[in-house]
């Protein structure tokens, strides 16, 4: 996933709200022993409902790779006669 990728939440939410990744943030976490440091990647997502959140990779699905979205798009195309 990159800045500009259209996404939805991969976890249960009250609605399917599309969003777009607007920023990628890398946080470096260290302990007292530098050998135990690690990086964590977060994405800042601007949602179509006007909210903005910070999500991990695992919390997001790309918009068109989600079978539920694909089924909804196909259903709408069939209903409108655009296929």
TAQUIRA-V993183 format. One line per field, one symbol per residue. ss: DSSP state (H for helix, E for strand, C for the rest). phi: phi as a letter, one per 40 degrees, with the letter a starting at -180 (. if undefined). Layout:
BEGIN
ss=???
phi=???
END
This chain:
BEGIN
ss=CCCCCEEEECCCCCCCCCEEEEEEEEEEECCCCHHHCEEEEEEEEEECCCCEEEEEHHHEEEHHHCHHHHHHHHHHHHHHCCC
phi=.bdgccbbccbcacacbcabcbabbbbbbbbcbdcbcabbbbbcbccccgcbbbbcdccbbcdccccccdccccccccccgbb
END
